[in-house]
């Protein structure tokens, strides 16, 4: 038994215009956030510490011999 395919809702006219304005407003707000230095984040420091202790990836461990 086949599953019915539903139509994708599409906005027209004033609704589409209003939706596009909201998208542009959110984009503008997100683009004007102050820049943060990620290296000052304590989670970044913890990640660097964990990665410095980790062994480098090696393909030798995961290759098969024929």
C-alpha positions as CSV (number, residue, x, y, z in Angstrom):
1,X,0.0,0.0,0.0
2,X,1.4,3.4,-1.0
3,X,1.8,6.3,1.4
4,X,0.1,9.5,0.2
5,X,2.5,12.4,-0.5
6,X,1.4,15.6,1.0
7,X,1.9,19.0,-0.7
8,X,4.5,21.3,0.8
9,X,2.9,24.5,2.1
10,X,4.0,27.6,0.2
11,X,3.5,31.2,1.3
12,X,2.2,33.8,-1.2
13,X,1.5,37.5,-1.2
14,X,1.6,39.4,2.1
15,X,2.4,36.2,4.2
16,X,5.5,35.5,2.1
17,X,6.6,39.2,2.3
18,X,6.2,39.3,6.1
19,X,8.0,35.9,6.5
20,X,11.0,37.2,4.4
21,X,11.1,40.4,6.4
22,X,11.4,38.4,9.6
23,X,14.2,36.3,8.1
24,X,16.1,39.4,7.1
25,X,15.6,40.9,10.6
26,X,17.0,37.8,12.3
27,X,20.0,37.7,9.9
28,X,20.8,41.3,10.7
29,X,20.6,40.7,14.4
30,X,22.9,37.7,14.2
31,X,25.4,39.5,12.0
32,X,25.8,42.3,14.4
33,X,26.6,40.3,17.5
34,X,29.9,41.2,19.1
35,X,32.8,38.9,18.1
36,X,34.0,36.5,20.8
37,X,37.5,35.2,21.2
38,X,37.0,31.4,21.4
39,X,40.4,30.8,22.9
40,X,39.3,32.5,26.1
41,X,36.5,30.0,26.5
42,X,37.2,27.4,29.3
43,X,35.6,24.7,27.2
44,X,38.1,25.4,24.4
45,X,41.0,25.1,26.8
46,X,39.7,21.8,28.1
47,X,39.3,20.5,24.5
48,X,42.9,21.5,23.6
49,X,44.1,19.7,26.8
50,X,42.2,16.5,25.9
51,X,43.5,16.6,22.3
52,X,47.1,17.2,23.4
53,X,47.0,14.0,25.4
54,X,45.3,12.0,22.6
55,X,47.3,9.8,20.3
56,X,47.4,11.0,16.7
57,X,45.2,9.1,14.2
58,X,47.0,6.4,12.5
59,X,45.8,4.5,9.4
60,X,48.1,1.6,10.2
61,X,45.8,0.4,12.9
62,X,42.8,0.3,10.6
63,X,44.2,-1.2,7.4
64,X,43.6,-4.8,6.4
65,X,46.2,-7.2,5.1
66,X,45.2,-9.1,2.1
